[in-house]
């Protein structure tokens, strides 16, 4: 059975970037569950799913990191392209750090646009956005000289 990860419905930046990161670099067979915020703890308890991008979890916003950065740390991902990408995801996801990467506002606009178009259909957003994250990663690898 694939490892399950769970987070809140209506994903935008971090909650789509994280499944991309996990499925591409941690566990290609991972399964992602999107549930009402109030149901995350129950799903974790019932299924053993790993929570991400929810308050108070290891793979969440911890010590100034966004969830994408917490996943990089937890799984010891050292790829320079991923760390370059993390700067963009961070700026797009953390409102007080919006100006920390010039690409952050663009990523935020795209992610919010997908959320406006597809709402709670997070599986569809993952399917449509993953190629965009693949392209962003390719650009970041080039920028990082990787």
N, C-alpha and C positions, 0 to 999 in steps of 0.2 A: 504494500500500500504506500502511495507517495506521501511524503511529508506535507502536512497541511499548515498553511499560514492564514491568520484571520485578522481582519481590520474592519473599519467602519465603511458603510455604504457611501456612495457618491464620491468616489476617489477623484482627486485632482492631481497635484504634482507628485508628492512623495509616495502616495499610495498606489500610483501606477509605476513610478520609477523603481520602487522597491521590488515589485514582482518581476520587472524586467531584469534587475540586477541579480536577484535570486535565481531566476530561471536560466539566465545566461552564464552565471559564474559560480553558483553554489549548488543548485539542485535542479537540473533540467526537467525533472519529473514532478516538481512541487505543484501542489494544488492550492489555489487561493480562494478564500471565502470572504465575502463582503456581507456584513450583517449590520443591523441597527446598532448604534453605539452602546445602548443599554444591554445588548445581547452578547457582546464580545466575551465578557468574563464567563458567561454560561457556556458558550461554545468552546472556550478553552478548557473548561472543566469537563465537559461532556466528550470532547473529541481528542483532547491533547494537542490541538492546533497551537502553533507558535504565534503569539500576538505581535503585531508590528504597527507602528504609527498610531498608537493609542497611549494616553497618559499612563505613566508609571511602569512602563515595560522596558526591558533591555534594548529592544530594537525599536525604540521610539526617540523622542526628542530628549536627549540626555546631555547635560553639561555643555549646552550650546550647540550640540550637533542636531542635524535633522536625522530622520530615520535611515535614509540612504547612507549617511556617514556612519551611523551606528552599525549598520550591516557590514560596511567595509571593515570596521574595527573588529567586530565579533568574529568574522570569518577570515580575518587576516589577509584581506585582498590588497595587494600592494601595487597593482597595475597602475602606472602613472596616468594612463588615459582615464581610468575610473576615478582617480583622485582629482583630475582636472574637471571631469564631469560632475563630481560631487560639489564643487564650488558653484556650478551653475544651478544644480538642483537645490542646493542650500539657499542661494539668493532668491530663487523662484518660490521657495516654500516658507521661508522665515521672513515675515513682513519687515521686521526691524533691520534685516540684512539685505533688503531688496537691491540696494545699490552696490553690493560687494562683487558682483559679476555683471559685465555689460550684457551678457546673454540671458541672465536670469529673468528680466522682465519679458523677454520674448517667449521663453519657455513657459512662464506663468500664463501669458495670454493664450498660448496654444492649449495648455492643459485645461484652463478654465473654459475655453471654447468647446473642447470635447465634452466637458462636464455639462455645459449648457445644452449641447446637442443631444447627449445620450443619458443624462441624469444618472439614475441608479443602475444602468446596464453596464456595470463595471467590467464584465467579461468582454463586452464589445469594445469598450475603451481600451482595454489591454491589447486586444487583437489589432485595433487600428493604430494605437500609439507605439507599440513595440518597434515597428520599422523606423519611426521617427527617432526613438531612443537608440536604435542601432546606428542610424546616420549621425546622431549627436556624438555617440561614442567614437565612431570613426574619425570625426572631426577633432575630438578631444585627444585621441591617440596621436594624430598628426601634430597637433599643437604642443603636446607633451614630448614630441620626438620619440614616441614609442613605436 
